[in-house]
Amino acid sequence: MATKTTKTSDKFELHAAALTTAQTKVTAHADVLTTAQADVADLKARLTSGDESVTPDDYARGLAAADRAQLLLDGAEKAVKELEDRAPFRPWVAEALADVMAEELMVPVHVVEKAPAEAPSDVPAMFLVQPHAAERADKGWSTEPFGSYKGIVHGKFFRPGWAGTPINGQDIETRLNRHYSKAGQVSMSSVGTQDLVDSVTFSVNSIFPDLPSIPSGTLGDHTVSGFVDHIVTLVKGSPAYQAATTNDRGFATNVDVHALGVKIINHSVTANNAAKGVRRITIEAIFDVWVNEGMGDRVGDVGALVERVMASRVGGVTPHLGRVREAKVTRETMSVGDVLMQLKGGYYQRQDRGTVSVYKATFTIEAAA
């Protein structure tokens, strides 16, 4: 697992605390100003009504109090803006890149604010620096971003004395792009070598942090339906075969033949909550699975196949939902000699499904709250 810097977390906690204090002062000064302005308005009303008991000192003190409160509020609001302008950014791109690099290169990968000038005691080791805040990458089912980022990351790789060959930038690029759901689209814009130190620059066009930042309001029925439909398509397509046939013009052609049939019964969001910066949702889907006629010898253990498909989603990112953390599947019931009537071409057609199993799949998905 990639090593993350603890300094980043401390920096964010300190900034958040300072910003909260500054915002509290703004609220307090705003309340004082409201009271002072109300007092001045009252003094003016009394004077215009002919109340001579309001002395010049009373009126001067009221105006001074309002002016003072306004100046203090202006200063507090300025302090908040300065803190917001100096807000530290999370190195989303570098951290997501580090996860995949550590897995692919089998070396420690550290996300730091500044790479060391000298080699550490333990080599090989890679240090990643993200100099600027990441930008959202607009990708997905629509033009709105759904949790991926883009940016530039500089890397410094320290090799041991026995490793005389510099790192292969093209090989790293190929390996990173193999992990699309985690690493996105990555290119190596430069590679330099001096002694036993390799310097690289990554141009990341799309990458997902461990907790994708999903825009609010995207958890709709169409989003959940899209996720479940995709899962069912994966089950139906595992395995699929090419079969020779003749089209309506008499030409030979190949068509995809699915060994399994799948029908969604229902799906729902059974939990949706947020705590400590993490939004966690649970999606439950129930569906029929059966072996298509003549495909029994090609499928094997259907239950094991369904489990493999569900498990393959763990760790991947689902658009507009987040990263799949857990997938469980159980076979609820099984019936023999089942018949399905399907509407095709305006007529209901009978399909003997043989043995039909009903499965329930439960997915736990997380995103940044």
C-alpha positions in Angstrom: 0.0 0.0 0.0 1.3 3.5 -0.8 2.7 5.6 2.0 0.9 8.8 2.6 2.3 11.9 4.4 0.8 12.6 7.8 1.7 16.2 7.5 -1.1 16.7 5.0 -3.8 15.6 7.4 -2.4 17.9 10.2 -2.3 20.8 7.8 -5.9 20.4 6.9 -7.0 20.1 10.5 -5.1 23.2 11.5 -6.6 25.2 8.6 -10.1 24.0 9.4 -9.8 25.0 13.0 -8.5 28.5 12.1 -11.3 29.0 9.6 -13.9 28.0 12.1 -12.6 30.4 14.6 -12.5 33.2 12.0 -16.1 32.5 10.9 -17.3 32.5 14.5 -15.8 36.0 14.9 -17.6 37.2 11.8 -20.9 36.0 13.2 -20.2 37.7 16.6 -19.3 41.0 15.1 -22.3 40.9 12.7 -24.6 40.5 15.8 -22.9 43.4 17.5 -23.3 45.6 14.4 -27.0 44.7 14.1 -27.5 45.8 17.7 -25.5 49.0 17.3 -27.3 50.0 14.1 -30.7 49.4 15.8 -29.5 51.7 18.7 -28.5 54.5 16.3 -31.9 54.1 14.5 -33.6 54.5 17.8 -31.6 57.6 18.7 -32.4 59.2 15.4 -36.1 58.5 15.8 -36.1 60.0 19.2 -34.3 63.1 18.0 -36.6 63.6 15.0 -39.6 63.3 17.3 -38.3 66.2 19.4 -36.8 64.2 22.3 -34.3 66.6 23.8 -33.2 64.1 26.4 -30.8 62.5 23.8 -27.5 64.3 24.4 -24.8 64.9 21.9 -22.7 62.5 23.8 -25.4 59.8 23.6 -25.7 60.3 19.8 -21.9 60.4 19.3 -21.4 57.2 21.4 -24.1 55.4 19.3 -22.5 56.4 16.0 -19.1 55.4 17.3 -20.3 52.0 18.4 -21.8 51.3 15.0 -18.7 52.5 13.2 -16.5 50.3 15.4 -18.7 47.3 14.9 -18.6 47.8 11.1 -14.8 48.0 11.1 -14.4 44.9 13.2 -16.8 43.0 11.0 -14.9 44.1 7.9 -11.6 42.9 9.5 -13.1 39.6 10.4 -14.5 39.0 6.9 -11.1 39.9 5.4 -9.5 37.3 7.7 -11.9 34.6 6.5 -11.2 35.5 2.9 -7.5 35.3 3.4 -7.8 31.9 5.1 -9.9 30.7 2.2 -7.5 32.0 -0.3 -4.6 30.2 1.5 -6.5 27.0 1.9 -4.3 23.9 1.5 -5.3 21.5 -1.2 -5.5 17.8 -1.0 -3.1 16.0 -3.4 -5.9 13.8 -4.8 -4.1 13.1 -8.0 -0.7 12.2 -6.4 -2.4 10.0 -3.8 -4.5 8.1 -6.3 -1.4 7.7 -8.5 0.6 6.4 -5.6 -1.8 3.6 -4.9 -1.5 2.2 -8.3 2.3 2.8 -8.6 3.0 1.0 -5.4 1.0 -2.0 -6.6 2.5 -2.1 -10.1 6.1 -1.2 -9.3 6.3 -3.1 -6.0 8.2 -0.2 -4.3 7.3 2.2 -1.5 5.6 5.3 -2.9 5.4 8.4 -0.7 3.2 11.5 -1.3 5.1 14.5 0.0 5.1 18.3 -0.3 8.8 18.4 -1.3 10.9 15.5 -2.5 14.1 14.8 -0.5 17.4 16.0 -2.0 19.3 13.0 -0.8 18.5 9.3 -1.1 16.6 7.9 1.9 18.0 5.0 3.9 15.6 2.5 2.2 15.8 2.3 -1.5 14.2 1.9 -4.0 11.6 4.5 -3.2 9.4 6.9 -5.2 8.4 10.3 -4.0 5.4 12.1 -5.6 4.8 15.9 -5.4 1.6 17.5 -6.6 2.5 21.2 -7.0 -1.0 22.5 -7.7 -4.6 21.8 -6.8 -6.3 19.2 -8.9 -9.1 20.1 -11.4 -12.2 18.1 -11.9 -12.3 15.9 -15.1 -15.6 16.1 -16.9 -16.3 12.5 -17.7 -19.2 10.1 -17.3 -22.7 9.5 -18.5 -23.2 13.3 -18.9 -21.0 16.4 -19.0 -21.0 16.8 -15.2 -18.0 15.6 -13.3 -18.5 12.5 -11.2 -15.4 12.3 -9.0 -12.4 12.1 -11.2 -9.6 14.7 -11.2 -6.7 15.8 -13.5 -3.4 17.4 -12.8 0.4 17.3 -12.9 2.5 15.2 -10.6 6.3 15.2 -10.3 8.0 12.0 -9.2 11.5 11.4 -7.9 12.7 7.7 -7.9 15.8 6.7 -5.9 17.3 3.5 -7.2 19.7 1.2 -5.3 23.3 0.9 -6.4 22.7 -2.5 -8.0 19.9 -1.2 -10.2 21.8 0.3 -13.1 18.8 0.7 -15.4 16.6 3.8 -15.2 12.9 3.4 -14.9 11.1 2.9 -18.2 8.6 5.7 -18.6 6.6 4.0 -21.3 6.4 0.8 -19.3 5.1 2.8 -16.3 2.6 4.6 -18.5 1.3 1.3 -19.8 1.0 -0.2 -16.4 -0.9 2.8 -14.9 -3.4 3.0 -17.8 -4.1 -0.7 -17.3 -5.8 0.3 -14.0 -8.3 2.6 -15.6 -10.9 2.5 -12.8 -8.1 3.6 -10.4 -5.5 5.5 -12.3 -7.4 6.9 -15.2 -5.6 8.2 -18.3 -1.9 8.9 -17.5 1.0 10.0 -19.7 4.6 10.6 -19.0 5.6 14.0 -20.2 9.3 13.8 -19.2 11.8 11.4 -17.8 15.3 12.4 -16.7 18.1 10.4 -15.1 21.1 11.5 -13.0 23.3 8.9 -11.2 20.8 6.7 -9.3 17.9 9.2 -9.3 15.2 9.3 -12.0 12.9 12.3 -12.3 9.6 11.9 -14.0 6.5 14.1 -14.7 3.0 12.6 -14.9 0.3 14.3 -16.9 -2.9 12.8 -15.4 -6.1 13.4 -17.5 -8.5 11.4 -15.3 -7.9 9.8 -12.0 -10.1 8.7 -9.1 -9.1 9.4 -5.4 -9.8 6.7 -2.9 -13.0 8.5 -2.0 -14.4 10.0 -5.2 -16.0 13.4 -4.8 -19.4 12.9 -6.3 -21.6 16.0 -7.1 -24.7 16.3 -4.8 -28.0 15.3 -6.2 -26.7 12.5 -8.4 -28.1 9.6 -6.4 -31.3 9.1 -8.4 -33.2 6.1 -9.5 -31.6 6.4 -13.0 -28.2 6.2 -11.4 -28.9 3.2 -9.3 -30.7 1.5 -12.3 -27.7 2.1 -14.5 -25.4 0.5 -11.9 -27.6 -2.6 -11.5 -28.1 -2.9 -15.3 -24.3 -2.9 -15.8 -23.9 -5.6 -13.2 -26.6 -7.7 -14.8 -25.0 -7.2 -18.2 -21.7 -8.5 -16.8 -23.4 -11.6 -15.5 -25.2 -12.2 -18.8 -22.0 -11.8 -20.7 -20.0 -14.2 -18.6 -19.5 -16.3 -20.6 -20.5 -15.4 -24.1 -19.7 -17.2 -27.3 -19.5 -16.6 -31.1 -21.9 -18.8 -33.1 -22.1 -19.1 -36.9 -25.4 -18.2 -38.5 -27.0 -16.9 -41.6 -28.5 -13.4 -41.8 -31.7 -12.5 -43.6 -29.8 -11.9 -46.8 -28.3 -15.3 -46.8 -24.8 -14.4 -45.8 -22.8 -16.2 -43.1 -22.1 -14.2 -40.0 -21.2 -14.6 -36.4 -23.4 -13.6 -33.5 -22.8 -13.4 -29.8 -24.5 -16.2 -27.9 -25.0 -15.8 -24.1 -24.8 -18.9 -22.0 -26.8 -17.3 -19.2 -30.1 -15.5 -19.1 -30.7 -12.8 -16.5 -33.8 -10.8 -15.5 -33.9 -8.1 -12.9 -36.7 -8.5 -10.4 -36.1 -5.3 -8.4 -33.5 -3.1 -6.8 -33.4 -0.5 -4.1 -31.2 1.8 -2.0 -31.4 0.2 1.5 -29.0 2.7 3.3 -27.7 6.2 2.6 -25.8 7.9 5.4 -22.7 10.2 5.9 -20.3 10.3 8.8 -16.7 11.6 9.3 -16.5 12.8 5.7 -17.6 9.6 4.1 -21.0 9.0 2.4 -21.9 5.3 2.4 -24.8 3.8 0.4 -26.0 0.3 0.2 -27.7 -1.0 -3.0 -29.6 -4.3 -3.1 -30.5 -6.0 -6.3 -32.6 -9.2 -6.8 -32.5 -11.0 -10.2 -33.2 -14.3 -11.9 -30.4 -16.3 -13.5 -30.8 -19.4 -15.7 -28.7 -21.4 -18.2 -29.9 -20.9 -21.8 -30.8 -24.0 -23.7 -27.8 -26.1 -24.9 -25.3 -24.1 -22.8 -25.2 -26.3 -19.7 -21.9 -27.8 -20.5 -20.2 -24.4 -21.1 -21.2 -22.7 -17.8 -20.2 -25.0 -14.9 -21.0 -23.6 -11.5 -23.4 -20.7 -12.0 -23.3 -19.6 -8.4 -19.5 -19.4 -8.4 -19.6 -17.4 -11.7 -22.1 -14.9 -10.3 -19.9 -14.5 -7.2 -16.8 -13.8 -9.4 -18.6 -11.2 -11.4 -19.8 -9.4 -8.2 -16.4 -9.6 -6.6 -14.8 -8.1 -9.7 -16.6 -4.8 -9.0 -15.0 -4.4 -5.6 -12.4 -1.6 -5.7 -13.8 -0.1 -8.9 -15.5 3.3 -9.3 -19.1 3.6 -10.3 -20.1 6.9 -12.0 -22.2 9.2 -9.9 -22.1 6.8 -6.9 -18.5 6.2 -5.7 -16.1 3.4 -5.1 -17.4 -0.1 -4.5 -16.1 -1.4 -1.1 -18.0 -4.6 -0.7 -20.1 -6.9 -2.8 -22.1 -9.9 -1.3 -24.3 -12.3 -3.2 -26.6 -15.1 -2.0 -28.9 -17.5 -3.8 -32.3 -17.0 -2.3 -34.4 -19.6 -4.1 -34.3 -22.1 -7.0 -37.1 -23.5 -9.2 -37.1 -26.2 -11.8 -39.2 -26.2 -15.0 -39.7 -22.5 -14.9 -41.4 -20.8 -18.0 -40.9 -17.2 -19.0 -43.4 -15.5 -21.3 -41.6 -12.6 -23.2 -43.1 -10.1 -25.6 -41.2 -10.2 -28.9 -42.3 -8.8 -32.2 -45.8 -8.0 -30.8 -46.3 -11.6 -29.6 -45.7 -13.4 -26.4 -43.2 -16.2 -26.8 -42.6 -19.1 -24.4 -39.1 -19.6 -23.1 -38.4 -22.7 -21.1 -35.8 -21.6 -18.6 -35.2 -24.9 -16.9 -33.6 -24.3 -13.5 -33.9 -20.7 -12.4 -32.1 -19.3 -9.4 -33.0 -16.1 -7.6 -29.9 -14.2 -6.4 -29.7 -11.2 -4.1 -26.6 -9.0 -4.5 -25.7 -6.3 -1.9 -23.2 -3.5 -2.7 -21.6 -1.1 -0.3 -20.4 2.1 -2.1 -18.4 5.0 -0.6 -17.7 8.6 -1.7 -16.5 11.8 -0.1 -19.4 13.4 1.9 
